Amino acid sequence: MGFAARDSAESSRRNAIVFSPAEHEAAIKGLVPFKKRSHSRGDGALLVIAVFKFIKGATLLALAFGALSFLHKDVASEVEHWIDQLRIDPDNRFIGELLSKLRLVHTKELKELSALGAGYAALFLTEGTGLLFRKRWAEWLTIVATSSLMPFEAYELVKEFTAVRLLALLVNAAVVLYLIYLVRQKGPSSPRRFCDRRGSFNC
């Protein structure tokens, strides 16, 4: 029995694969294409969402700074001047509604709108940057922030239906659902385990 046990142990030692540092590094590098392939499908969609967030953030930031340029001015008169310069029909129904609302906007409202726009711009730019680098916190931030605004968007849509509002709501819903799916697919991170004698990896 003792000789059989020693023979079995000796055979196991001979059959065991011993990796040199170079072989071990090459084996680990062999995982990289697999990991990249597993993320390739989600990378394109995340890039689209990130660009979408960057566009929204840049637009709001421009509007926030633009609102500051109208401080201590008659906003409606300034807009009317630009409408005249651009040869836009001032009797247009939409232009008339816009000018009526702008007559109610004064310095206090401009400051509030500028601060609000800058805050949302910072949020969107933060989301876009995190999603661009595929950060888990950015995915959760986008899910929470976007879904929290959807009830207000739905209320505005019911209050006054427009194609633009419907499209905005559907796009945001698609973004939230996709990110939830992506987070669930990734699951919790687990420690890497090394290969067995056949060279297979479980990661």
Disulfide bonds with the S-S distance in Angstrom:
none
